[in-house]
Amino acid sequence: MFEYLLVKALFTIFLISLIVLISVIWTKIEKIMDETVFKNVSEKTRYIVTMIIVMVGEFVLIVITSLNWKASIIDTLFFGSIIL
C-alpha cells in the first residue's frame, strides 16, 4: 500500500514538472521566434501562427500517443485535454 502511494506521488510530481518544463521551453521558443521569424509581423498574425503551431503539435502528439498505446483518438483527446 505504501509503495503504491509513493509511486503515485512520484508520478504526479513527474507530470507536474514535465508540464512546467514544457511551458518554460515553449516560452523560450516563442521569444526566439518573436525576435527572428516574427520580427516585422503584426501581433495578431503572430498569435494566429503561434496557435496554429500549438494545435498541430498537440494533434501530432495525440495521434502518436494513440497509435503507441493502441487507444482510440477520442479517448486520447479527452485525456490530453485534461492534462493540458
OpenMM code with the backbone's topology and positions (N, CA, C; nanometers):
from openmm import Vec3, app, unit

residues = "MET PHE GLU TYR LEU LEU VAL LYS ALA LEU PHE THR ILE PHE LEU ILE SER LEU ILE VAL LEU ILE SER VAL ILE TRP THR LYS ILE GLU LYS ILE MET ASP GLU THR VAL PHE LYS ASN VAL SER GLU LYS THR ARG TYR ILE VAL THR MET ILE ILE VAL MET VAL GLY GLU PHE VAL LEU ILE VAL ILE THR SER LEU ASN TRP LYS ALA SER ILE ILE ASP THR LEU PHE PHE GLY SER ILE ILE LEU".split()
positions = [
    Vec3(0.0820, -0.1195, 0.0000),
    Vec3(0.0000, 0.0000, 0.0000),
    Vec3(0.0864, 0.1260, 0.0000),
    Vec3(0.1893, 0.1244, 0.0848),
    Vec3(0.2775, 0.2406, 0.0922),
    Vec3(0.3526, 0.2620, -0.0386),
    Vec3(0.3945, 0.1509, -0.1017),
    Vec3(0.4670, 0.1622, -0.2284),
    Vec3(0.3786, 0.2237, -0.3364),
    Vec3(0.2514, 0.1850, -0.3353),
    Vec3(0.1578, 0.2394, -0.4334),
    Vec3(0.1435, 0.3906, -0.4176),
    Vec3(0.1296, 0.4365, -0.2944),
    Vec3(0.1166, 0.5804, -0.2698),
    Vec3(0.2442, 0.6549, -0.3062),
    Vec3(0.3590, 0.5932, -0.2795),
    Vec3(0.4868, 0.6551, -0.3141),
    Vec3(0.5021, 0.6677, -0.4653),
    Vec3(0.4698, 0.5603, -0.5373),
    Vec3(0.4789, 0.5640, -0.6835),
    Vec3(0.3806, 0.6662, -0.7400),
    Vec3(0.2614, 0.6706, -0.6850),
    Vec3(0.1610, 0.7670, -0.7314),
    Vec3(0.2076, 0.9105, -0.7074),
    Vec3(0.2660, 0.9374, -0.5907),
    Vec3(0.3161, 1.0718, -0.5605),
    Vec3(0.4322, 1.1088, -0.6520),
    Vec3(0.5238, 1.0152, -0.6745),
    Vec3(0.6374, 1.0426, -0.7635),
    Vec3(0.5907, 1.0660, -0.9066),
    Vec3(0.4936, 0.9894, -0.9510),
    Vec3(0.4405, 1.0072, -1.0860),
    Vec3(0.3717, 1.1424, -1.1001),
    Vec3(0.2994, 1.1838, -0.9984),
    Vec3(0.2339, 1.3148, -1.0001),
    Vec3(0.3366, 1.4269, -1.0043),
    Vec3(0.4404, 1.4160, -0.9240),
    Vec3(0.5479, 1.5160, -0.9254),
    Vec3(0.6151, 1.5195, -1.0614),
    Vec3(0.6364, 1.4022, -1.1216),
    Vec3(0.6978, 1.3956, -1.2539),
    Vec3(0.6107, 1.4650, -1.3579),
    Vec3(0.4800, 1.4399, -1.3562),
    Vec3(0.3909, 1.5031, -1.4537),
    Vec3(0.3855, 1.6545, -1.4364),
    Vec3(0.3810, 1.7001, -1.3125),
    Vec3(0.3779, 1.8444, -1.2876),
    Vec3(0.5068, 1.9095, -1.3352),
    Vec3(0.6205, 1.8462, -1.3063),
    Vec3(0.7480, 1.9037, -1.3511),
    Vec3(0.7594, 1.9000, -1.5026),
    Vec3(0.7034, 1.7982, -1.5663),
    Vec3(0.7048, 1.7913, -1.7119),
    Vec3(0.6209, 1.9030, -1.7728),
    Vec3(0.5060, 1.9311, -1.7147),
    Vec3(0.4209, 2.0400, -1.7638),
    Vec3(0.4912, 2.1745, -1.7480),
    Vec3(0.5570, 2.1950, -1.6341),
    Vec3(0.6310, 2.3198, -1.6121),
    Vec3(0.7464, 2.3309, -1.7106),
    Vec3(0.8172, 2.2208, -1.7340),
    Vec3(0.9291, 2.2219, -1.8284),
    Vec3(0.8817, 2.2552, -1.9694),
    Vec3(0.7705, 2.1979, -2.0100),
    Vec3(0.7167, 2.2262, -2.1431),
    Vec3(0.6799, 2.3732, -2.1559),
    Vec3(0.6208, 2.4317, -2.0532),
    Vec3(0.5834, 2.5732, -2.0610),
    Vec3(0.7064, 2.6632, -2.0651),
    Vec3(0.8110, 2.6284, -1.9910),
    Vec3(0.9346, 2.7083, -1.9937),
    Vec3(1.0005, 2.6984, -2.1304),
    Vec3(1.0073, 2.5781, -2.1851),
    Vec3(1.0678, 2.5599, -2.3178),
    Vec3(0.9871, 2.6348, -2.4235),
    Vec3(0.8531, 2.6276, -2.4159),
    Vec3(0.7710, 2.6966, -2.5149),
    Vec3(0.7890, 2.8475, -2.5061),
    Vec3(0.8047, 2.9007, -2.3855),
    Vec3(0.8271, 3.0442, -2.3689),
    Vec3(0.9569, 3.0858, -2.4353),
    Vec3(1.0617, 3.0063, -2.4187),
    Vec3(1.1895, 3.0386, -2.4827),
    Vec3(1.1788, 3.0297, -2.6344),
    Vec3(1.1098, 2.9280, -2.6842),
    Vec3(1.0916, 2.9151, -2.8289),
    Vec3(1.0121, 3.0336, -2.8830),
    Vec3(0.9089, 3.0745, -2.8105),
    Vec3(0.8271, 3.1874, -2.8552),
    Vec3(0.9073, 3.3174, -2.8566),
    Vec3(0.9939, 3.3384, -2.7577),
    Vec3(1.0790, 3.4581, -2.7569),
    Vec3(1.1738, 3.4586, -2.8759),
    Vec3(1.2345, 3.3435, -2.9042),
    Vec3(1.3268, 3.3343, -3.0179),
    Vec3(1.2522, 3.3606, -3.1482),
    Vec3(1.1315, 3.3042, -3.1620),
    Vec3(1.0538, 3.3272, -3.2839),
    Vec3(1.0118, 3.4729, -3.2965),
    Vec3(0.9779, 3.5381, -3.1851),
    Vec3(0.9401, 3.6797, -3.1893),
    Vec3(1.0565, 3.7672, -3.2331),
    Vec3(1.1779, 3.7304, -3.1929),
    Vec3(1.2948, 3.8115, -3.2265),
    Vec3(1.3468, 3.7847, -3.3673),
    Vec3(1.3162, 3.6689, -3.4245),
    Vec3(1.3707, 3.6351, -3.5558),
    Vec3(1.2622, 3.6266, -3.6628),
    Vec3(1.1791, 3.5263, -3.6557),
    Vec3(1.0818, 3.4991, -3.7615),
    Vec3(0.9715, 3.6042, -3.7660),
    Vec3(0.9193, 3.6425, -3.6488),
    Vec3(0.8068, 3.7354, -3.6419),
    Vec3(0.8507, 3.8783, -3.6152),
    Vec3(0.9680, 3.9152, -3.6610),
    Vec3(1.0225, 4.0472, -3.6280),
    Vec3(0.9362, 4.1612, -3.6828),
    Vec3(0.8927, 4.1511, -3.8065),
    Vec3(0.8156, 4.2591, -3.8688),
    Vec3(0.6701, 4.2196, -3.8941),
    Vec3(0.6189, 4.1283, -3.8142),
    Vec3(0.4826, 4.0785, -3.8330),
    Vec3(0.3939, 4.1378, -3.7237),
    Vec3(0.2685, 4.1638, -3.7588),
    Vec3(0.1773, 4.2218, -3.6597),
    Vec3(0.1496, 4.1217, -3.5471),
    Vec3(0.1058, 4.1753, -3.4342),
    Vec3(0.0837, 4.0922, -3.3156),
    Vec3(-0.0300, 3.9921, -3.3379),
    Vec3(-0.1334, 4.0328, -3.4099),
    Vec3(-0.2466, 3.9438, -3.4364),
    Vec3(-0.2026, 3.8242, -3.5204),
    Vec3(-0.1252, 3.8489, -3.6251),
    Vec3(-0.0750, 3.7413, -3.7094),
    Vec3(0.0184, 3.6507, -3.6311),
    Vec3(0.0983, 3.7090, -3.5454),
    Vec3(0.1908, 3.6327, -3.4619),
    Vec3(0.1143, 3.5346, -3.3731),
    Vec3(0.0054, 3.5812, -3.3108),
    Vec3(-0.0751, 3.4938, -3.2247),
    Vec3(-0.1443, 3.3842, -3.3052),
    Vec3(-0.1928, 3.4187, -3.4239),
    Vec3(-0.2603, 3.3195, -3.5080),
    Vec3(-0.1640, 3.2086, -3.5477),
    Vec3(-0.0452, 3.2454, -3.5938),
    Vec3(0.0541, 3.1459, -3.6349),
    Vec3(0.0984, 3.0620, -3.5154),
    Vec3(0.1168, 3.1257, -3.4008),
    Vec3(0.1568, 3.0523, -3.2807),
    Vec3(0.0500, 2.9520, -3.2402),
    Vec3(-0.0759, 2.9895, -3.2443),
    Vec3(-0.1836, 2.8974, -3.2078),
    Vec3(-0.1939, 2.7815, -3.3060),
    Vec3(-0.1728, 2.8090, -3.4341),
    Vec3(-0.1751, 2.7012, -3.5333),
    Vec3(-0.0627, 2.6024, -3.5063),
    Vec3(0.0564, 2.6523, -3.4754),
    Vec3(0.1694, 2.5644, -3.4445),
    Vec3(0.1389, 2.4794, -3.3215),
    Vec3(0.0818, 2.5398, -3.2193),
    Vec3(0.0483, 2.4659, -3.0968),
    Vec3(-0.0573, 2.3595, -3.1252),
    Vec3(-0.1608, 2.3939, -3.2009),
    Vec3(-0.2670, 2.2981, -3.2299),
    Vec3(-0.2162, 2.1810, -3.3131),
    Vec3(-0.1320, 2.2082, -3.4115),
    Vec3(-0.0762, 2.1000, -3.4927),
    Vec3(0.0151, 2.0119, -3.4076),
    Vec3(0.0965, 2.0740, -3.3226),
    Vec3(0.1845, 1.9965, -3.2344),
    Vec3(0.1072, 1.9074, -3.1392),
    Vec3(0.0008, 1.9605, -3.0794),
    Vec3(-0.0823, 1.8805, -2.9891),
    Vec3(-0.1494, 1.7661, -3.0636),
    Vec3(-0.1979, 1.7925, -3.1841),
    Vec3(-0.2634, 1.6866, -3.2608),
    Vec3(-0.1651, 1.5759, -3.2963),
    Vec3(-0.0432, 1.6130, -3.3335),
    Vec3(0.0589, 1.5126, -3.3652),
    Vec3(0.0900, 1.4283, -3.2423),
    Vec3(0.1056, 1.4921, -3.1262),
    Vec3(0.1310, 1.4171, -3.0032),
    Vec3(0.0152, 1.3241, -2.9685),
    Vec3(-0.1067, 1.3699, -2.9895),
    Vec3(-0.2234, 1.2870, -2.9595),
    Vec3(-0.2295, 1.1665, -3.0525),
    Vec3(-0.2035, 1.1854, -3.1803),
    Vec3(-0.2061, 1.0740, -3.2752),
    Vec3(-0.0946, 0.9747, -3.2438),
    Vec3(0.0259, 1.0240, -3.2157),
    Vec3(0.1371, 0.9346, -3.1817),
    Vec3(0.1055, 0.8559, -3.0554),
    Vec3(0.0518, 0.9235, -2.9549),
    Vec3(0.0175, 0.8560, -2.8297),
    Vec3(-0.0907, 0.7512, -2.8517),
    Vec3(-0.1921, 0.7841, -2.9285),
    Vec3(-0.2997, 0.6873, -2.9502),
    Vec3(-0.2515, 0.5674, -3.0309),
    Vec3(-0.1599, 0.5881, -3.1244),
    Vec3(-0.1069, 0.4754, -3.2012),
    Vec3(-0.0150, 0.3880, -3.1165),
    Vec3(0.0677, 0.4499, -3.0321),
    Vec3(0.1594, 0.3720, -2.9488),
    Vec3(0.0860, 0.2921, -2.8425),
    Vec3(-0.0175, 0.3496, -2.7832),
    Vec3(-0.0898, 0.2817, -2.6751),
    Vec3(-0.2110, 0.2052, -2.7254),
    Vec3(-0.2317, 0.2064, -2.8573),
    Vec3(-0.3455, 0.1389, -2.9195),
    Vec3(-0.4785, 0.1808, -2.8549),
    Vec3(-0.4916, 0.3085, -2.8314),
    Vec3(-0.6144, 0.3653, -2.7757),
    Vec3(-0.6857, 0.4432, -2.8856),
    Vec3(-0.8129, 0.4687, -2.8649),
    Vec3(-0.8857, 0.5466, -2.9646),
    Vec3(-0.8440, 0.6938, -2.9553),
    Vec3(-0.8537, 0.7621, -3.0663),
    Vec3(-0.8115, 0.9021, -3.0709),
    Vec3(-0.9029, 0.9877, -2.9830),
    Vec3(-1.0303, 0.9525, -2.9738),
    Vec3(-1.1236, 1.0290, -2.8896),
    Vec3(-1.0825, 1.0213, -2.7430),
    Vec3(-1.0478, 0.9007, -2.6962),
    Vec3(-1.0028, 0.8866, -2.5571),
    Vec3(-0.8745, 0.9646, -2.5334),
    Vec3(-0.7831, 0.9580, -2.6281),
    Vec3(-0.6569, 1.0301, -2.6137),
    Vec3(-0.6796, 1.1804, -2.6155),
    Vec3(-0.7716, 1.2285, -2.6993),
    Vec3(-0.8061, 1.3710, -2.6991),
    Vec3(-0.8618, 1.4134, -2.5638),
    Vec3(-0.9474, 1.3298, -2.5062),
    Vec3(-1.0079, 1.3618, -2.3771),
    Vec3(-0.9017, 1.3715, -2.2681),
    Vec3(-0.8155, 1.2706, -2.2585),
    Vec3(-0.7138, 1.2724, -2.1540),
    Vec3(-0.6071, 1.3780, -2.1813),
    Vec3(-0.5781, 1.4039, -2.3078),
    Vec3(-0.4840, 1.5107, -2.3407),
    Vec3(-0.5359, 1.6470, -2.3009),
    Vec3(-0.6665, 1.6689, -2.3183),
    Vec3(-0.7234, 1.7976, -2.2774),
    Vec3(-0.7238, 1.8119, -2.1262),
    Vec3(-0.7409, 1.7008, -2.0541),
    Vec3(-0.7342, 1.7072, -1.9082),
    Vec3(-0.5931, 1.7441, -1.8639),
    Vec3(-0.4925, 1.6823, -1.9249),
    Vec3(-0.3533, 1.7094, -1.8869),
    Vec3(-0.3152, 1.8526, -1.9204),
    Vec3(-0.3549, 1.8990, -2.0391),
    Vec3(-0.3177, 2.0347, -2.0779),
    Vec3(-0.3977, 2.1363, -2.0002),
] * unit.nanometer
topology = app.Topology()
chain = topology.addChain("A")
for resn in residues:
    res = topology.addResidue(resn, chain)
    for name in ("N", "CA", "C"):
        topology.addAtom(name, app.Element.getBySymbol(name[0]), res)
